[in-house]
């Protein structure tokens, strides 16, 4: 499903009215009916307070209140704008509601008595917010939040940017949000995603050709999107049919990163996995691996690869491997930078570039533009900031996760998986995807290594980097969602994600 910005939704609204001839009043009526229907579905009949602004979002709320009133609910409408400041459609709906006998009060403030035993319909701002909430409105929002009353927000919780998820000073904490046509970016982006409660996306008559337009470049992933990407396993096949992944990872004190990456490759379905490791640590690795194979490579004697490993790496890539996973646990030693740089520039097999390989790229950003092989970068926000600029800031990345990921992908011809809440996948062709799976239990050491192995294992089975990223990220989060019921948020570890990958795959196959 496409995910819209406020401007994209306004354009859909305009074209629906002007090109298709569906009146704005009809769209407003259907929006309000959708809200009323959800309220009736979610709550027993009772008292409803509509807190409405003077724009079209307020008009949607008035329609919802009027329809609930008509169905026998106790309704009061609190309008936060003077009558002469209402938008034309909002004014029309106010006049209809008043003629039908809906109690209406014009207010500049509300108190806890107004909200006692009430369900609140938040129709103050909607998607059009572009500046900080004014103090008078902020006080009203704070009063509603403090009341404990259940809140149903219309389109967006008031005070949340629909484009970035930013809290614009003060924001309504909704239990439910009813939006129209398409979800908005702010429904999924932190911190706004924590304010909306359960999201309902209602069809109110927008033409499907507008909702499915390729001009809207962001999608939210679903089971139906990724389940067709699960690689087939024909009955007549063998391990060589499912790819040989070369994992270049690990150093003294960080052997676990390489091991988890290799194990995740196998759980992803890869036929063969070889881990390239520092030769002085070969006995440590041999004691730990079972299904994986090992390739000892020259190190500095203390368990860190050197640039002398390049010849062995390239020989294996040129003769044996189908895909390269590079970076987890390599360290930031200066020789690693040289090894990574030369390997990335020379590789002809697809690559998943993570962790210390990304840190090496950040020291020599021109390398990224010169990579010839298909590649997936999997930075967390701190690594992304370093990739973008030597003075990059993690907070800047977090404020614009979609924009930073899509610019890096399109500007360098790579697929970018920006990890976090939520993870964003950006293709080099300009499409961006938001992943809905996963939970805070994934905030633990090694989760990224598991994702790297998962993506590499899927690419090894023939998926292109973008499809592998979409499927892999969705599975990664799904495994965490399955694990949380048994392990809990606090006790989940990266190894649990590997353990629950089989169930995550099965869930998709059976979807």
Secondary structure, DSSP 4 states (H G I P E B T S, - for coil): -BEE-HHHHHHHHHHHHHTS---HHHHHHHHHHHHHHHHHHHS-S-EEEEEE-SSHHHHHHHHHHHHHHHTT-EEEEEE-S-GGGS-HHHHHHHHHHHHTT-EEEE-S---HHHHTTEEEEEES-TT---SPPPHHHHHHHHHHHHHT--EEEESS-TTB-TTT--B-SS----SEEEEESSEEGGGTSTTGGGTS-EEEEE--S--HHHHT-TTS-EEE--HHHHGGGSPP--SS--GGGG-EEEEE---TT-HHHHHHHHHHHHHTT-SEEEEEEEGGGHHHHHTT-SS-EEEEE-B-SSS-B-GGGHHHHHHHHHHT-SEEEE-TT----HHHHHHHHHHHHH--SEEEE-HHHHHHHHHSTHHHHH--S-EEE---HHHHHHHH-TT--HHHHHHTHHHHHHHHHHHHT-EEEE-SSS-EEE-TTS-EEE-----GGG-STTHHHHHHHHHHHHHHTT--HHHHHHHHHHHHHHHHHHHHHHHHHHH--HHHHHHHHHHHHHHHHT-
